[in-house]
Amino acid sequence: MIKECKILYYNSFLKILVFDYDGKHIQISGTVHPDQETVYIKYENDKYKVSNKEEYNFFLRTTRKKRSEKKNFKKTDEVLLHDESD
């Protein structure tokens, strides 16, 4: 899962990044631009990794596509059940 998180603290010398992830303050090592206020974080296998906006947008497209496929499947299933009863 990839989320956009607010940067709470960044030390460019030590490359320490502290951000807010669902109300939890998480500290990792990583590099970001000093003027940046948000960061994209990928949580996978109990690990946090710094991601980029392109990967975040791709993640959003794929999850939206999966949701729409589920909705379309349910609609066609309801139509088939309705047709069989007539």
One Martini backbone bead per residue (centre of mass of N, CA, C, O) as a GRO file, in nm:
protein
   86
    1MET     BB    1   0.097   0.036   0.021
    2ILE     BB    2   0.029   0.376  -0.074
    3LYS     BB    3   0.120   0.694   0.082
    4GLU     BB    4   0.054   1.019   0.179
    5CYS     BB    5   0.292   1.200   0.377
    6LYS     BB    6   0.388   1.382   0.647
    7ILE     BB    7   0.653   1.577   0.727
    8LEU     BB    8   0.813   1.629   1.043
    9TYR     BB    9   1.122   1.529   0.989
   10TYR     BB   10   1.454   1.647   0.856
   11ASN     BB   11   1.789   1.514   0.814
   12SER     BB   12   2.038   1.571   0.582
   13PHE     BB   13   2.294   1.461   0.720
   14LEU     BB   14   2.161   1.174   0.834
   15LYS     BB   15   1.904   1.082   0.677
   16ILE     BB   16   1.634   1.158   0.846
   17LEU     BB   17   1.290   1.038   0.859
   18VAL     BB   18   0.979   1.188   0.965
   19PHE     BB   19   0.645   1.048   0.972
   20ASP     BB   20   0.294   1.030   0.903
   21TYR     BB   21   0.122   0.706   0.961
   22ASP     BB   22  -0.178   0.681   1.068
   23GLY     BB   23  -0.074   0.838   1.349
   24LYS     BB   24   0.220   0.746   1.308
   25HIS     BB   25   0.554   0.770   1.398
   26ILE     BB   26   0.806   0.746   1.147
   27GLN     BB   27   1.144   0.615   1.120
   28ILE     BB   28   1.380   0.678   0.855
   29SER     BB   29   1.596   0.625   0.594
   30GLY     BB   30   1.640   0.912   0.374
   31THR     BB   31   1.575   1.100   0.069
   32VAL     BB   32   1.492   1.447   0.041
   33HIS     BB   33   1.370   1.738  -0.013
   34PRO     BB   34   1.385   2.003   0.205
   35ASP     BB   35   1.101   2.144   0.089
   36GLN     BB   36   0.942   1.903   0.148
   37GLU     BB   37   0.614   1.800   0.292
   38THR     BB   38   0.582   1.534   0.128
   39VAL     BB   39   0.547   1.168   0.118
   40TYR     BB   40   0.593   0.854  -0.036
   41ILE     BB   41   0.470   0.548   0.107
   42LYS     BB   42   0.576   0.209   0.129
   43TYR     BB   43   0.392  -0.077   0.249
   44GLU     BB   44   0.593  -0.379   0.292
   45ASN     BB   45   0.662  -0.634   0.481
   46ASP     BB   46   0.693  -0.446   0.740
   47LYS     BB   47   0.786  -0.197   0.548
   48TYR     BB   48   0.939   0.116   0.484
   49LYS     BB   49   0.921   0.318   0.177
   50VAL     BB   50   1.035   0.527  -0.052
   51SER     BB   51   0.856   0.692  -0.296
   52ASN     BB   52   0.669   0.792  -0.581
   53LYS     BB   53   0.431   0.947  -0.772
   54GLU     BB   54   0.408   0.739  -1.001
   55GLU     BB   55   0.355   0.491  -0.820
   56TYR     BB   56   0.107   0.609  -0.682
   57ASN     BB   57  -0.069   0.647  -0.937
   58PHE     BB   58  -0.062   0.350  -1.021
   59PHE     BB   59  -0.196   0.243  -0.765
   60LEU     BB   60  -0.464   0.398  -0.800
   61ARG     BB   61  -0.546   0.279  -1.075
   62THR     BB   62  -0.553  -0.023  -0.990
   63THR     BB   63  -0.762   0.004  -0.757
   64ARG     BB   64  -0.990   0.128  -0.927
   65LYS     BB   65  -1.011  -0.102  -1.131
   66LYS     BB   66  -1.084  -0.325  -0.927
   67ARG     BB   67  -1.341  -0.191  -0.822
   68SER     BB   68  -1.494  -0.174  -1.096
   69GLU     BB   69  -1.491  -0.478  -1.153
   70LYS     BB   70  -1.658  -0.557  -0.906
   71LYS     BB   71  -1.909  -0.390  -0.975
   72ASN     BB   72  -1.962  -0.519  -1.255
   73PHE     BB   73  -1.996  -0.807  -1.153
   74LYS     BB   74  -2.242  -0.758  -0.973
   75LYS     BB   75  -2.432  -0.649  -1.191
   76THR     BB   76  -2.428  -0.899  -1.379
   77ASP     BB   77  -2.527  -1.098  -1.164
   78GLU     BB   78  -2.804  -0.965  -1.116
   79VAL     BB   79  -2.908  -0.992  -1.404
   80LEU     BB   80  -2.894  -1.302  -1.425
   81LEU     BB   81  -3.085  -1.360  -1.190
   82HIS     BB   82  -3.327  -1.210  -1.310
   83ASP     BB   83  -3.353  -1.371  -1.581
   84GLU     BB   84  -3.401  -1.658  -1.449
   85SER     BB   85  -3.682  -1.585  -1.299
   86ASP     BB   86  -3.863  -1.525  -1.575
   0.00000   0.00000   0.00000
